[in-house]
Amino acid sequence: MRDHARAYVIAALMLAGVAVLTVWLPRQIGHVVDALVTRQLDLPGLARELSLMIAAGVAIYFLRVGWRLYLFAAAYQLGQTLRTRLYSRLTLQGPRFFQQRRTGDLMANATNDIDAVEMTAGEAMLAGFDGTLTLVLVVAMMTLGVDWRLALVALLPFPLMALAFWYISRHVHEAWAQSLDRFSKLNEHVQETFAGVRTVRALGLEQRSEKQFGELAKKAADTSFDAQRWEAAYEPAVGFTLATATAITLGFGGYLIWQKEMTVGQLTTFSLYLGNLIWPMFAAGWVLSLIERGKAAWARLGPVLHEPLTVEDAGSVSAIAPGPLVARALSFTYPTQQRRALDSVDFRLEPGQMLGLVGPTGAGKTTLVRLLLRQYAPSHGALLWSDKPLADYSLQALREAVSWVSQEPFLFTASVADNIRLAKPDATPEDVERVARLAAVHDDIMRLPRGYDTPVGERGVTLSGGQNQRVAIARALLADSPLLVLDDALSAVDTGTEAAILSHMKQARAGRTVIVIGHRLSALVEADHTLVLRDGRVVEQGSHTQLVAHDGWYARQWRYQQLEASLDAD
C-alpha cells in the first residue's frame, strides 16, 4: 500500500471535501428555513441560497466520482501486485512445497483471497475513512452547532448498535473463513477431475464425480450464504438504531420548540444531520464485513507469500563453464522418510559423455535427477559441476544449462510449434522442423490437421503418450543446453522409434553431456558409463559390454529384454 500512498491521499482529501460539504448543507438548509419562517429572505436571496446548495451537490458528485477513480485504480494495482508476487513466489518453490499444498487452495489464493484483500485495502479503507470523518463532523455539528442536549439524547441507542456490530462481525469472520475454505475444496475437485478426465471416464466415475461436485458446491454455497446472512444483520441493526434515534429526536426536539429553546430550522437541521448518520452507520457495517473477509483471506494468503523457499537461490555464479559433473558420496533422504533414497553415490561425467542410470523401480534414479536440478538439496556429500558445488550457481544459470525431459512431459495449451520453441521463442520454423526430425516426430506432426500449427490441447491431450514425449525431446534439443537429461523419456515409444531417436541424438549431441534414465537397456548401449542403482546404492557400473560380461542384474535384464524383443519380432 505504501506504493500507492499518493492515490490514497488524494482520495482521502476528496472524501474530506465531500464530508465538509455534506455537513454544510443541512446547516445551510436550517438557516434558509428559519429565514423563510421569519420572512427575512427575499426571492433573489432564496435563489442565491438554492444556487449554492445545487453547486455543493454538483461538487459532491464530482468529488465522489474522483475518489472512486483514484481509490479503485490503486486497489486494482494492489491486487495485480499481490497476484504477481504470489505467482513469482510459487514459481520459485520446489516440489516439497507443492506436495504440502493443494492446487485448489493455491487457485483460491490467486482469485478469491486476493479479491477479498483488494476490497479490504480499497473500499474498506476509504469507506472507513469517509464514514468516520462524516460521523465525527456530523456529531460535532449536532452537538456544538445545534443543541448538545438533543445530541446526547439522540445518540443513546448507538452504544447498543456498536455491541450488535461486535457480535455480528465475529460471526462474519468465521463464516467467511469457512466459505473460502469450502471454495478451495471445490476448486481442488474441479481441477483434479478435469486433469484426470480420461481416468474418470475409463473407470465410469462420472456420476460419482458429479455427485461429489454437487455436495461440495452445496457446502460452498451454504457457507457463502451463511456469511451473507450474517452480513445482512448489519442493516436491521442500523435501521432500528436510526429509527429509535429519530423518534427520540422528534419527541425531545418538539419539547424544546414548545419551550422556545429551539427553532423549527434548528430541528430541521438536526433531523437532516441525523439522516446523514445513515451512511456512516451502513459504512461501519460494510467496512467491518470487508475487514473480516479480508482477514480471513489474508490468514490463508499470507503464509503462502511468506513461506520460505524449499530450495534457497543463494548462488552467485551466473554461468556454468564447461567441465565435469561429479558426485562425491552423494546421499539424500526425503523429509518424510527415514530410509535414504540415495546412499554414497559416486560418479564422474566428462563433457560430451553419456551416462546411463538403470535399476529397479524406487532405486533412486529420479531422485538423483532431482538433486541435479536442485529441486532438493543433498543431505550429505556433494554434487559438483566444473569443480563448483551446484549451490554456488544461481538457479537461473543451472536451469538454463540443463534440458530435462521427464517420463510424463508437460505440454502447454498452444500449437505443436509453440511447444517446441518454448525455451527458444525466436527459433525459426526450419529450426523447429530440424529438432522434430531428430526426435522422430516430424512425420506424426505432418499428419495432424494443421501440421505444426495444430493446437495440442491442455497437457497435450490431443497427442498420444509417445508423441508427447517426442515433442518434449524436440523442445529439449532445440534449447541446446550443455546437459540433456532424459528421465525415462522413451518409455512410450516403440523400439524402432527409440532406435531412430537414439541414432539421431548420437549425431546431434556432439559436445553435449547426456544423462539417460531408462528401463529399456537398449537405450543405454551407447552410454560411456552406466550406473546400476538398487535401494539408493550403486551396485554395478561400467560400459554396456562390461556390465553384460559381469553377469549381474544388468546382464540378466539385458538377456530377458533381448529374448522378449525376439519373441515380439517373431
C-alpha positions as CSV (number, residue, x, y, z in Angstrom):
1,M,0.0,0.0,0.0
2,R,3.0,2.3,0.5
3,D,3.5,2.3,-3.3
4,H,0.0,3.8,-3.7
5,A,0.2,6.3,-0.9
6,R,-0.3,9.3,-3.3
7,A,-3.6,7.9,-4.7
8,Y,-4.9,7.1,-1.2
9,V,-4.0,10.7,0.0
10,I,-5.8,12.3,-3.0
11,A,-8.8,10.1,-2.5
12,A,-8.8,10.9,1.2
13,L,-8.7,14.7,0.5
14,M,-11.6,14.3,-1.9
15,L,-13.6,12.4,0.7
16,A,-12.8,15.1,3.3
17,G,-14.2,17.7,0.8
18,V,-17.4,15.5,0.4
19,A,-17.7,15.3,4.2
20,V,-17.4,19.0,4.8
21,L,-20.0,19.8,2.0
22,T,-22.3,17.1,3.4
23,V,-22.1,18.7,6.8
24,W,-22.5,22.2,5.4
25,L,-25.7,21.5,3.5
26,P,-28.1,20.7,6.5
27,R,-26.8,23.7,8.4
28,Q,-27.5,25.9,5.4
29,I,-30.9,24.4,4.9
30,G,-31.7,25.2,8.5
31,H,-30.7,28.8,8.1
32,V,-32.9,29.1,5.0
33,V,-35.9,27.5,6.8
34,D,-35.6,30.0,9.7
35,A,-35.1,32.9,7.3
36,L,-38.3,31.9,5.4
37,V,-40.3,31.4,8.6
38,T,-39.2,34.9,9.9
39,R,-39.7,36.4,6.3
40,Q,-36.0,37.6,6.3
41,L,-35.2,36.1,2.9
42,D,-36.5,37.6,-0.3
43,L,-36.8,35.8,-3.7
44,P,-33.3,36.8,-5.1
45,G,-31.7,35.7,-1.8
46,L,-33.6,32.4,-1.9
47,A,-32.4,31.8,-5.5
48,R,-28.8,32.6,-4.4
49,E,-29.0,30.1,-1.5
50,L,-30.5,27.4,-3.7
51,S,-27.8,28.0,-6.3
52,L,-25.1,27.5,-3.6
53,M,-26.8,24.3,-2.5
54,I,-27.0,23.0,-6.1
55,A,-23.4,23.9,-6.6
56,A,-22.5,22.0,-3.4
57,G,-24.4,18.9,-4.7
58,V,-22.6,19.0,-8.0
59,A,-19.3,19.3,-6.3
60,I,-20.1,16.4,-4.1
61,Y,-21.0,14.3,-7.2
62,F,-17.7,15.0,-8.9
63,L,-15.6,14.6,-5.8
64,R,-17.2,11.1,-5.2
65,V,-16.5,10.1,-8.8
66,G,-12.9,11.3,-8.4
67,W,-12.2,9.5,-5.2
68,R,-13.6,6.3,-6.7
69,L,-11.3,6.6,-9.7
70,Y,-8.2,7.1,-7.6
71,L,-9.1,4.6,-5.0
72,F,-10.1,1.7,-7.3
73,A,-7.2,2.3,-9.6
74,A,-4.9,1.9,-6.5
75,A,-6.8,-1.1,-5.2
76,Y,-6.7,-2.9,-8.6
77,Q,-3.0,-2.2,-8.8
78,L,-2.6,-3.7,-5.4
79,G,-4.4,-6.8,-6.5
80,Q,-2.2,-7.1,-9.5
81,T,0.9,-6.7,-7.4
82,L,-0.3,-9.4,-5.0
83,R,-1.0,-11.8,-7.8
84,T,2.3,-11.1,-9.5
85,R,4.1,-11.6,-6.1
86,L,2.2,-14.8,-5.5
87,Y,2.9,-16.2,-9.0
88,S,6.6,-15.3,-8.7
89,R,6.8,-16.9,-5.2
90,L,5.2,-20.1,-6.5
91,T,7.5,-20.4,-9.5
92,L,10.5,-20.4,-7.1
93,Q,9.1,-23.1,-4.8
94,G,10.3,-26.7,-5.1
95,P,8.4,-29.9,-5.2
96,R,8.2,-30.3,-1.4
97,F,6.1,-27.1,-1.2
98,F,3.6,-28.3,-3.7
99,Q,3.4,-31.7,-2.1
100,Q,2.2,-30.0,1.1
101,R,-0.3,-27.7,-0.7
102,R,-3.5,-28.4,-2.5
103,T,-3.8,-27.0,-6.0
104,G,-7.3,-25.8,-5.2
105,D,-6.0,-23.8,-2.3
106,L,-3.4,-22.1,-4.5
107,M,-6.0,-21.3,-7.1
108,A,-8.3,-19.8,-4.5
109,N,-5.3,-17.8,-3.1
110,A,-4.8,-16.3,-6.6
111,T,-8.5,-15.5,-7.1
112,N,-11.0,-15.2,-4.2
113,D,-8.4,-14.5,-1.5
114,I,-6.6,-11.7,-3.3
115,D,-10.0,-10.2,-4.4
116,A,-11.0,-10.1,-0.7
117,V,-7.7,-8.4,0.3
118,E,-8.1,-6.0,-2.6
119,M,-11.5,-4.9,-1.4
120,T,-10.3,-4.5,2.1
121,A,-7.4,-2.3,1.0
122,G,-9.6,-0.4,-1.3
123,E,-13.3,0.0,-0.5
124,A,-12.9,-0.8,3.2
125,M,-10.1,1.7,3.8
126,L,-11.7,4.6,2.1
127,A,-15.3,3.8,3.2
128,G,-13.9,3.6,6.8
129,F,-12.2,6.9,6.4
130,D,-15.2,8.5,4.8
131,G,-17.7,7.1,7.3
132,T,-15.5,8.0,10.3
133,L,-14.9,11.6,9.1
134,T,-18.6,12.1,8.3
135,L,-19.6,10.7,11.7
136,V,-17.2,13.0,13.6
137,L,-18.2,16.1,11.7
138,V,-21.9,15.4,11.9
139,V,-21.8,14.6,15.6
140,A,-19.7,17.7,16.2
141,M,-22.3,19.9,14.3
142,M,-25.2,18.2,16.1
143,T,-23.5,18.8,19.5
144,L,-21.8,22.2,19.0
145,G,-23.7,23.7,16.2
146,V,-27.3,22.8,17.1
147,D,-28.0,21.6,20.6
148,W,-25.9,19.4,22.8
149,R,-28.8,18.1,24.9
150,L,-30.7,16.9,21.9
151,A,-27.5,15.3,20.5
152,L,-26.8,13.4,23.7
153,V,-30.4,12.1,23.9
154,A,-30.5,11.2,20.2
155,L,-27.2,9.2,20.4
156,L,-28.4,7.0,23.3
157,P,-29.3,4.0,21.1
158,F,-25.9,4.0,19.4
159,P,-23.9,2.0,22.0
160,L,-26.4,-0.8,21.6
161,M,-25.7,-0.8,17.8
162,A,-21.9,-0.9,18.5
163,L,-22.4,-4.0,20.6
164,A,-24.5,-5.6,17.9
165,F,-21.8,-4.8,15.3
166,W,-19.2,-6.5,17.5
167,Y,-21.3,-9.7,17.8
168,I,-22.1,-9.8,14.1
169,S,-18.5,-9.2,13.0
170,R,-17.3,-12.2,14.9
171,H,-19.7,-14.5,13.1
172,V,-18.9,-12.8,9.8
173,H,-15.2,-13.6,10.2
174,E,-15.9,-17.3,11.0
175,A,-18.4,-17.6,8.2
176,W,-16.1,-16.2,5.5
177,A,-13.2,-18.3,6.7
178,Q,-15.3,-21.4,6.2
179,S,-16.6,-20.1,2.9
180,L,-13.1,-19.5,1.5
181,D,-12.0,-23.0,2.6
182,R,-15.1,-24.6,1.0
183,F,-14.4,-22.8,-2.2
184,S,-10.8,-24.1,-2.2
185,K,-12.0,-27.7,-1.8
186,L,-14.5,-27.1,-4.7
187,N,-11.6,-25.8,-6.8
188,E,-9.5,-28.8,-5.9
189,H,-12.2,-31.2,-7.0
190,V,-12.7,-29.5,-10.3
191,Q,-9.0,-29.3,-11.1
192,E,-8.4,-33.0,-10.3
193,T,-11.5,-34.1,-12.3
194,F,-10.5,-32.2,-15.4
195,A,-6.9,-33.2,-15.1
196,G,-7.8,-36.8,-14.8
197,V,-10.9,-36.8,-17.1
198,R,-9.6,-39.8,-19.1
199,T,-9.3,-41.8,-15.9
200,V,-12.7,-40.7,-14.7
201,R,-14.3,-41.8,-17.9
202,A,-12.3,-45.0,-18.2
203,L,-13.5,-46.1,-14.7
204,G,-17.0,-44.9,-15.2
205,L,-16.8,-42.4,-12.4
206,E,-18.8,-39.6,-14.0
207,Q,-21.8,-40.0,-11.8
208,R,-19.8,-40.3,-8.6
209,S,-17.7,-37.3,-9.6
210,E,-20.8,-35.3,-10.4
211,K,-22.3,-36.2,-7.0
212,Q,-19.1,-35.2,-5.2
213,F,-19.1,-31.9,-7.1
214,G,-22.7,-31.3,-6.2
215,E,-22.0,-31.9,-2.5
216,L,-19.0,-29.6,-2.5
217,A,-20.8,-26.9,-4.4
218,K,-23.7,-27.1,-2.0
219,K,-21.4,-26.8,1.0
220,A,-19.6,-23.8,-0.7
221,A,-23.0,-22.2,-1.4
222,D,-24.3,-22.8,2.1
223,T,-21.2,-21.3,3.8
224,S,-21.3,-18.3,1.4
225,F,-25.0,-17.8,2.2
226,D,-24.3,-18.1,5.9
227,A,-21.7,-15.3,5.6
228,Q,-24.1,-13.2,3.6
229,R,-26.8,-13.8,6.1
230,W,-24.6,-12.5,8.9
231,E,-23.6,-9.5,6.8
232,A,-27.3,-8.8,6.2
233,A,-27.8,-8.5,10.0
234,Y,-25.9,-5.2,9.9
235,E,-28.7,-3.4,8.1
236,P,-31.6,-4.1,10.6
237,A,-29.3,-3.1,13.5
238,V,-28.6,0.3,11.7
239,G,-32.3,0.7,10.8
240,F,-33.5,0.0,14.3
241,T,-30.9,2.4,15.8
242,L,-31.7,5.3,13.5
243,A,-35.5,4.8,13.8
244,T,-35.2,4.9,17.6
245,A,-32.9,8.0,17.4
246,T,-35.3,9.7,15.0
247,A,-38.3,9.1,17.3
248,I,-36.3,10.4,20.3
249,T,-35.2,13.5,18.3
250,L,-38.7,14.4,17.2
251,G,-40.1,13.9,20.7
252,F,-37.4,15.8,22.6
253,G,-36.9,18.3,19.8
254,G,-40.7,19.1,19.8
255,Y,-40.5,19.6,23.5
256,L,-37.6,22.1,23.1
257,I,-39.5,24.0,20.4
258,W,-42.5,24.1,22.7
259,Q,-40.3,25.6,25.4
260,K,-39.0,28.1,22.8
261,E,-35.4,26.8,23.3
262,M,-35.1,25.7,19.7
263,T,-36.3,26.9,16.3
264,V,-38.0,24.9,13.6
265,G,-35.0,25.5,11.4
266,Q,-32.6,24.1,14.0
267,L,-34.8,21.0,14.4
268,T,-34.8,20.6,10.6
269,T,-31.0,20.9,10.6
270,F,-30.7,18.4,13.4
271,S,-33.0,15.9,11.6
272,L,-31.0,16.3,8.4
273,Y,-27.8,15.7,10.3
274,L,-29.4,12.6,11.9
275,G,-30.2,11.4,8.4
276,N,-26.6,11.9,7.4
277,L,-25.7,9.3,10.0
278,I,-27.2,6.7,7.8
279,W,-24.1,6.5,5.6
280,P,-21.6,6.2,8.5
281,M,-23.6,3.5,10.1
282,F,-24.0,1.5,7.0
283,A,-20.4,2.2,6.2
284,A,-19.4,0.8,9.5
285,G,-21.2,-2.5,8.8
286,W,-19.9,-2.7,5.3
287,V,-16.3,-1.9,6.4
288,L,-16.5,-4.5,9.3
289,S,-17.7,-7.1,6.8
290,L,-14.9,-6.4,4.3
291,I,-12.3,-6.3,7.0
292,E,-13.4,-9.7,8.4
293,R,-13.5,-11.1,4.9
294,G,-10.0,-9.7,4.2
295,K,-8.6,-11.0,7.5
296,A,-9.9,-14.5,6.7
297,A,-8.4,-14.3,3.2
298,W,-5.0,-12.9,4.4
299,A,-4.9,-15.7,7.0
300,R,-4.8,-18.1,4.0
301,L,-2.7,-16.0,1.6
302,G,-0.1,-14.6,4.0
303,P,1.6,-17.9,4.9
304,V,1.9,-18.8,1.2
305,L,3.6,-15.5,0.4
306,H,6.0,-15.8,3.4
307,E,6.7,-19.5,3.1
308,P,10.5,-20.0,3.0
309,L,11.8,-21.3,-0.3
310,T,12.2,-25.1,-0.2
311,V,15.5,-24.6,-2.1
312,E,17.3,-21.3,-1.5
313,D,18.6,-19.4,-4.5
314,A,21.8,-18.1,-2.9
315,G,24.2,-18.9,-5.7
316,S,26.3,-16.1,-7.1
317,V,27.8,-17.8,-10.2
318,S,25.6,-16.7,-13.2
319,A,27.1,-19.0,-15.8
320,I,28.3,-22.6,-15.9
321,A,31.7,-23.2,-17.6
322,P,32.3,-26.5,-19.5
323,G,33.6,-29.1,-17.1
324,P,32.9,-32.5,-15.5
325,L,29.8,-33.3,-13.5
326,V,30.9,-35.1,-10.3
327,A,29.1,-36.8,-7.4
328,R,31.0,-37.5,-4.2
329,A,29.4,-39.7,-1.6
330,L,26.1,-38.2,-2.6
331,S,23.3,-39.1,-0.2
332,F,19.7,-37.9,0.2
333,T,16.7,-38.6,2.5
334,Y,13.3,-37.3,1.7
335,P,11.9,-35.1,4.5
336,T,9.0,-37.5,5.4
337,Q,11.1,-40.7,5.2
338,Q,13.9,-42.3,7.3
339,R,15.5,-44.6,4.7
340,R,18.0,-42.9,2.3
341,A,16.8,-42.6,-1.2
342,L,20.4,-42.2,-2.3
343,D,23.4,-43.5,-0.3
344,S,27.0,-42.6,-1.1
345,V,26.7,-42.4,-4.9
346,D,29.9,-41.5,-6.8
347,F,30.5,-40.9,-10.4
348,R,32.3,-38.6,-12.8
349,L,30.9,-37.5,-16.1
350,E,33.1,-35.6,-18.5
351,P,31.7,-33.0,-21.0
352,G,30.3,-34.7,-24.1
353,Q,29.9,-38.1,-22.4
354,M,26.7,-40.1,-21.9
355,L,25.8,-41.5,-18.5
356,G,23.2,-44.3,-18.1
357,L,21.1,-44.8,-14.9
358,V,19.2,-48.1,-14.5
359,G,17.8,-50.1,-11.7
360,P,14.5,-51.4,-10.3
361,T,11.6,-49.1,-9.5
362,G,12.4,-47.0,-6.4
363,A,16.2,-47.4,-6.8
364,G,16.9,-43.7,-6.7
365,K,17.3,-42.8,-10.3
366,T,14.8,-39.9,-10.5
367,T,16.0,-38.7,-7.1
368,L,19.5,-38.2,-8.5
369,V,18.0,-36.1,-11.3
370,R,16.0,-34.0,-8.8
371,L,19.2,-33.3,-6.9
372,L,20.9,-32.3,-10.2
373,L,18.0,-29.9,-11.0
374,R,18.3,-28.6,-7.4
375,Q,14.6,-29.4,-6.6
376,Y,16.1,-30.7,-3.4
377,A,19.5,-30.2,-1.7
378,P,21.7,-33.2,-0.8
379,S,21.6,-34.5,2.7
380,H,25.3,-35.5,2.6
381,G,28.1,-35.5,0.1
382,A,28.4,-33.1,-2.9
383,L,27.3,-32.7,-6.5
384,L,29.8,-30.6,-8.4
385,W,29.8,-29.1,-11.9
386,S,33.1,-27.7,-13.2
387,D,34.5,-28.1,-9.7
388,K,31.9,-25.9,-8.1
389,P,29.0,-27.2,-5.9
390,L,25.6,-26.8,-7.6
391,A,24.6,-24.5,-4.7
392,D,27.2,-21.9,-5.9
393,Y,25.3,-21.4,-9.2
394,S,22.1,-19.4,-9.4
395,L,19.0,-21.4,-10.1
396,Q,18.6,-19.4,-13.4
397,A,22.1,-20.4,-14.5
398,L,21.6,-24.0,-13.6
399,R,18.2,-24.4,-15.3
400,E,19.5,-22.7,-18.4
401,A,22.3,-25.3,-18.5
402,V,20.0,-28.3,-18.2
403,S,17.3,-29.6,-20.6
404,W,15.2,-32.1,-18.8
405,V,12.6,-34.4,-20.3
406,S,10.5,-36.4,-17.9
407,Q,8.6,-39.6,-18.4
408,E,5.3,-37.6,-18.4
409,P,6.3,-34.3,-20.1
410,F,4.1,-31.3,-19.8
411,L,2.8,-29.7,-23.0
412,F,1.0,-26.3,-22.8
413,T,-2.2,-25.3,-24.4
414,A,-0.6,-24.0,-27.6
415,S,0.4,-25.2,-31.0
416,V,2.9,-28.0,-31.6
417,A,5.5,-25.5,-32.9
418,D,5.0,-23.1,-29.9
419,N,5.5,-26.0,-27.5
420,I,8.8,-27.0,-29.2
421,R,10.1,-23.4,-29.3
422,L,9.1,-22.8,-25.7
423,A,12.7,-22.4,-24.5
424,K,13.8,-20.6,-27.6
425,P,10.9,-18.3,-28.8
426,D,12.9,-16.8,-31.6
427,A,13.6,-20.2,-33.3
428,T,12.8,-20.3,-37.0
429,P,10.4,-22.8,-38.5
430,E,13.4,-24.6,-40.0
431,D,15.0,-25.0,-36.5
432,V,11.7,-26.4,-35.2
433,E,11.4,-28.9,-38.0
434,R,15.1,-29.9,-37.7
435,V,14.7,-30.9,-34.0
436,A,11.4,-32.5,-34.7
437,R,13.1,-34.8,-37.2
438,L,15.8,-35.6,-34.7
439,A,13.1,-36.6,-32.3
440,A,11.4,-38.7,-34.9
441,V,8.1,-36.8,-34.5
442,H,8.1,-34.8,-37.8
443,D,6.0,-37.3,-39.8
444,D,3.5,-37.6,-36.9
445,I,3.2,-33.8,-36.8
446,M,2.6,-33.5,-40.6
447,R,-0.3,-36.0,-40.3
448,L,-2.1,-33.6,-37.8
449,P,-4.9,-31.4,-39.2
450,R,-2.8,-28.2,-39.3
451,G,0.7,-29.6,-39.0
452,Y,3.0,-27.7,-36.7
453,D,0.2,-25.1,-36.1
454,T,-2.2,-27.7,-34.6
455,P,-3.2,-26.9,-31.0
456,V,-2.2,-29.8,-28.7
457,G,-4.9,-29.1,-26.1
458,E,-4.4,-28.9,-22.4
459,R,-1.5,-31.0,-21.3
460,G,-1.2,-32.3,-24.9
461,V,-4.5,-34.2,-24.6
462,T,-4.8,-34.5,-28.4
463,L,-1.5,-36.3,-28.8
464,S,-0.5,-39.8,-27.8
465,G,1.9,-40.5,-25.0
466,G,4.7,-41.3,-27.4
467,Q,4.0,-38.1,-29.4
468,N,4.1,-36.1,-26.2
469,Q,7.4,-37.5,-25.2
470,R,8.9,-36.9,-28.7
471,V,7.7,-33.3,-28.8
472,A,9.3,-32.7,-25.4
473,I,12.5,-34.3,-26.6
474,A,12.5,-31.9,-29.7
475,R,11.9,-29.0,-27.3
476,A,14.9,-30.1,-25.2
477,L,17.1,-30.5,-28.3
478,L,16.2,-27.0,-29.5
479,A,17.2,-25.5,-26.2
480,D,20.7,-26.7,-26.9
481,S,21.7,-26.8,-23.2
482,P,25.1,-28.2,-22.2
483,L,23.4,-31.1,-20.3
484,L,20.4,-33.1,-21.6
485,V,18.6,-35.4,-19.1
486,L,16.1,-38.0,-20.4
487,D,14.2,-39.4,-17.4
488,D,12.7,-42.5,-18.9
489,A,11.6,-40.2,-21.7
490,L,11.4,-43.0,-24.3
491,S,9.1,-45.3,-22.4
492,A,6.1,-44.6,-24.5
493,V,7.7,-45.2,-27.9
494,D,8.3,-48.5,-29.7
495,T,11.8,-50.0,-30.1
496,G,12.1,-49.0,-33.7
497,T,11.3,-45.3,-33.0
498,E,13.6,-45.5,-29.9
499,A,16.5,-46.7,-32.1
500,A,15.8,-43.9,-34.6
501,I,15.8,-41.2,-31.9
502,L,19.0,-42.5,-30.3
503,S,20.7,-42.7,-33.7
504,H,19.7,-39.1,-34.4
505,M,20.7,-37.9,-31.0
506,K,24.2,-39.6,-31.3
507,Q,24.8,-37.4,-34.3
508,A,23.3,-34.3,-32.8
509,R,24.8,-34.4,-29.3
510,A,28.4,-33.6,-30.2
511,G,29.9,-31.9,-27.2
512,R,26.7,-32.2,-25.2
513,T,26.6,-34.2,-22.0
514,V,23.7,-36.6,-21.7
515,I,22.2,-38.5,-18.8
516,V,19.7,-41.2,-19.8
517,I,17.4,-43.0,-17.3
518,G,15.6,-46.0,-18.7
519,H,14.2,-49.4,-18.0
520,R,14.8,-50.4,-21.6
521,L,18.5,-51.2,-21.7
522,S,18.7,-50.8,-25.5
523,A,18.6,-47.0,-24.9
524,L,21.9,-47.3,-22.9
525,V,24.1,-49.4,-25.3
526,E,25.9,-46.2,-26.5
527,A,26.4,-44.8,-22.9
528,D,30.0,-44.2,-22.0
529,H,29.3,-45.3,-18.4
530,T,26.2,-46.8,-16.8
531,L,25.3,-46.9,-13.1
532,V,23.0,-49.7,-11.8
533,L,21.2,-48.5,-8.6
534,R,19.4,-50.6,-6.1
535,D,18.0,-49.1,-2.8
536,G,19.9,-45.9,-3.5
537,R,23.3,-47.5,-3.8
538,V,25.5,-48.2,-6.9
539,V,25.6,-52.0,-7.1
540,E,27.1,-52.2,-10.6
541,Q,28.8,-49.8,-13.0
542,G,30.7,-49.7,-16.3
543,S,30.1,-49.7,-20.0
544,H,27.4,-51.9,-21.7
545,T,30.0,-54.5,-22.6
546,Q,31.5,-54.6,-19.1
547,L,28.1,-54.9,-17.4
548,V,26.9,-57.7,-19.7
549,A,30.1,-59.6,-19.0
550,H,29.7,-59.1,-15.3
551,D,26.6,-61.3,-15.3
552,G,24.8,-59.3,-12.7
553,W,21.4,-57.6,-12.6
554,Y,22.1,-55.6,-15.8
555,A,23.2,-58.7,-17.7
556,R,20.1,-60.6,-16.6
557,Q,17.8,-57.8,-17.6
558,W,19.6,-57.5,-21.0
559,R,19.1,-61.1,-21.8
560,Y,15.5,-61.0,-20.8
561,Q,14.7,-57.9,-22.9
562,Q,16.6,-59.4,-25.9
563,L,14.5,-62.6,-25.6
564,E,11.3,-60.5,-25.3
565,A,12.3,-58.5,-28.4
566,S,13.0,-61.6,-30.4
567,L,9.6,-63.1,-29.5
568,D,7.9,-59.9,-30.4
569,A,9.7,-59.9,-33.8
570,D,8.5,-63.5,-34.4
